[in-house]
Amino acid sequence: MVEEKEKAEEEKKEGQETQEEVKLEQPSPLETWTPKTSLGEKVWKGEIKSIDEIFEAGYKITEPEIVDVLVPDLKSELIFIGGRTGKGGGAQRIPIRITAKMHKSGRRFRMTAFAVVGNEDGLVGIGKGTALEARSAVEKAIRKAKLNLIKIKRGCGSWECGCGGNHSIPYKTQGKSGSVRVVLMPAPKGVGLVASDEAKKILRLAGIKDVWVKTYGNTSMRINLIRAIFNALKNLYIYEKAEAE
């Protein structure tokens, strides 16, 4: 009996080892990527080695794999746009917004996610994704955020500091989306991000460490809040455009 038990245990161990050997590593999306645009082919062949070259040439990014190749250290954050009833009443914020539509067969649910991507060094992008499943919505939002990637202008525009570094923004700027209007003002070193938790996500991923944020309107609509901040960061180049014209 003892010998039979030992043999059974050995067979189980051998079976587990063979199962571990059979497991194959799934290839990454970049390994299976086949470029569909001329810009993607240039990146794939190595003709374009930096994302700055794309911005300077004015190309439009239509494949998220281009960003994956040129900016491998890109990070992502989800904005809490959804809500559900919390313990003891009130509302609890969640990253997925669930909406229902009545149909003959009953309710049909859709999931919406809002993502921010950035490398914490001057690159940032936002995107919204909608799908039937939460995971698909998040993946779609991140892919769209990579396509909307922009380079922001950083500096030290505070008269209290004047260090000449890139910890803040060079001058005051503002952006608008819906009823929300946002004003960004340069701050000296050590102040930090004077903003709400959701607004800090996009500013942190953009590489801004010190800034004052002033908001107007219905800021509880967080999609409009993040879009207004993104618009304000984009408007940092408005003076360069005026000089060029």
N, C-alpha and C positions, 0 to 999 in steps of 0.2 A: 504493500500500500504506500509506504513511504517513497519507494522508488518511482511509482506511478505519478505521485504528486510532484516530485522533483522534475520528472520528464515533462509534465504538463506546464510547470512554471517556466522551464527552459523554452518550450515551444511558444509560449506567450511572449517571452522576451524577444525571441527571434522574429515573431510576427510584428511586434512593435518596431523593431529596428528596420525591418523591410519596409514598413509603412512610412517611416521617417525618410528612408532613402528615396521612395517613390515620389514624395512631395517635390514638386518642381517650383522654382522661383518664377513668379509672374513678371514678365518684362515691364519696364517702366513705360509710360506713355511716350517719352521722348525716343525710345528705341524703336517703337512702332510708328513713329510720326513720318508721314509722307507730305511734304510741303505742297500746298495748293495754289500759292501765289508766287509771284516773282520775288517779292521781298522774303518770303519764307525760304525759297531756294538759295538766295544769297546768304542768308543766315546759316542754312544747313551746310552749304559748301565752305563757310568760313570767310566769305568775302566781307561780311559785316561782323565785327567783333565786339562792338559796343552799342548800347541802346542810345547813347548820345548822338551817334552818327544818324540814326533814324530820325531823331527829333530835329537835328540840324537840316537834314534833307527834306523834312516835311512829309515823310511817308506816313500812311495810315496803317496801323496794326490791325489786321483782321484774323490773325491766328494766335491764340494764347500761348502756343508752344514757343513762339518767337521770344516772348517774355521769359518763359521758363529757361531757355537756353542762355539768354543774355543777362538775366538777373536771377541767378540760382538761389540767392539768399532772401527772396521775397517772402514776407510774412503776411498773414491774413487775420482779420478779426471780424466777428459777426456783431451787428448792431441789434440791440434788443428792441424789436419793433412790435412783437406780439404781446399778448397778455392773457392771463387766466385768473380765476378766483383763487386767492391765497388763503392760508389758514386764518380763521377768525374773521373772514370778510376781507374786503379790499381787493386790489389787483396785484398780481405778481407778473413781472416782465419776463418774457421768454424770447429767444432769438427767432422763432418761427411764428409768422402770423397765419392763422387758420381762418379761411373764409368758406362759407357754405352757400350753395346754390340749390334751390328747390327744383326737382325734376319729377316726372311721372313715377320713376322708380324709387324716389326718395331723395335724401340730401346727397349732394356731391361736394366733397371737400377739396380745396386747393391750398397748397402751402406756399408761402412767400418768404424769402430770405433776402437780407440786405447786407452786403459784405464790403469791407474796406481792405485793400492790400497796399503794402509799402515796404521799403527796405530800410526805413529809419535813417535815410541819408539823402533826402530830396526827391524821392519818387513816391507817388501815391495815386491810387485809383479807387473808384467806387462802382458798384454794380448791383442790380436787383434781379433776382431769379424767381420764377414761379413754376411749380410742377405739382404733380399729384402726390409725390412723396417728399418728405423733408430733406432726405439726403440728396436727391436730385436737384431740389431747389437751391441748396447750399452750393453744390458743385457748379450750377449754372450761374449763380451770383458771383462766385469767385472768378469764373471764366470771363464774364462780362467786365468785372473790375479790372482784369488784366488788359482788356482791350481799351479801357478808358484811362490807361496810365498816363500821367503827366509829370513833368519835372517842375518843381516849385523853386522860387527864389528865396534864399535865406540870407540873413545878415544880422547886424546889431544896430537897430535904428533907435534905440532908447537913449535919450540925453543923459540919463542917470548912469549909464554904463560906458558906452563908447569904446568897447574893447576891440571891435572890428572882427569878431568871430561870427560863427554861423549858428548860434544857439537860439536866435529869434528870427523875426522878419524885418526887412529893411525899413519899412514905413507902414503907416496905417492903411488898411484896406477893408473893403466891405463886400458882401455878397447877399443875394436874395434868392429864395425859392418858395413859391406859394406865399403864405402870409408871414413867413419867417425872414427876418433880416438880421444879419450877423456882422458885427464890427470887430476886426482883429487889430490889436494895438501892440507894438513892440514893448517888451519888458526887459529889465536888467537881469543879469545873472543871479540865480538863486531864488527867483520868484516862483518859478515852476509854471505849470499849466493851470491858469485860473479859469476853469471851465467845468461843465458837467462831466460825469463819468463817460457818457457816450461820445461827447465832443473830444474828450482826451484821446480816444482811440485813434481817430483820424489824424490828430495833431502829432501824436507820438509816432505813428507809422510814417508820417511825413518828415520826421527828423527835427521837429521843433520842440525845444526844451523849455522855453520861457515865453509866455504870451498872455496878454489880457484879452478876454472874450466878452463882448457885450451883445446880448440878444434881445430881439423884439418879436412879438407875435406869438403864435401858438407853437411853442417849442416842444410840447408834448408829442407833436407829430414829428417823430425822430428822423424819418426819411427826409423831410424838408429841412430839418436842422443840419444834417450831414451834407446835404446837397448845397445848402447856403454856404457852409464853411468851405466846401470844395470849390465853389464858385469864387469865394473870396481869395483863396489861395491861387486860383487861376488868374485873378485880376492883378496879381503882383507884377505882371509883365505889361500892364496897360501903359505905363510911362515909356517903356522901351519901344512899344509899337508907335506911340505918338512921335517919338524922336525919329524913328525910321521913316515915317510919312513926311 
